[in-house]
Amino acid sequence: MSAAASIHHVAVGDTRLAVHTAGGGLPLLLLHGFPLDHAMWAAQEPLAEHGRLVVPDQRGFGASPGPGPTSMEELADDAAALLAALHCGPAVVCGLSMGGYVAFAMWRLGRARIRGLVLADTRAGADSADARARRRQMLSLLAEKGTGSIAAAMLPGLLGETTRRSRPGLVAQVRGLIEANAPQAIAAAIGAMMDRPDSTPGLPEIGVPARLIVGEEDTLTPQTLADEMRRLLRAADLVTIPEAGHLSNLEAPQAFNAALADYLARR
Ligand code: MLT
């Protein structure tokens, strides 16, 4: 978010979340992915013309203090309490990747706060045994070599092939966003994601229309996962974003914003 957005800290549970707000009307909560913070949503600021943007740094990340999350449910409680503290009515909740895991937990814990769901480059399933083993390797890497090594390990998965080949500036920007985050928060979030439950059985219970968005070059949460979620959700459609990878909102902001604006107009 740019300087035009208002930035403040809001008391939420046992912490204070940094939150960026802009615009007015229907609340649009943007939940960032891992290991990032609100700044990954900078290119979504034009959406303030379509709703009230509420863009937190989730606990431990960005300017939000703390050691980081213990669970996706804790992040979901934070997000719900933030909406309440800002006097928001039911919101459109848009989560990318880890933000999507939090959105699923918000639905389980307090669906009355949710008017619509946008699930971008995410998965409903829990971690497989292999994924958990990779998380443990990440924890060792982080402890031994710090956040720079996490950035180096994750960038090839976070950004699509087109971006990595043709946009070195964006690659450097995302590296900077990762390296700005605290190692304790990164470690905590790895543990919290590793232990998250499987949200797949709850998909048919989701009673609001969902929009799925996926970058066509996303290899971390590829389109096959979005297709499967669409099949299980009661009402969902899918927007595939060309020439974008896992961080589709950053790599192709115009297409991503158009998909969100169109969804908001129908909520
Ligand atoms: C993210 O982008 O939030 C991560 O890829 C999520 C994960 O590691 O499962």
Residues whose N, C-alpha, C, O or C-beta is under 5 A from the ligand:
A	BS01	MLT	G33 F34 L96 S97 M98 G99
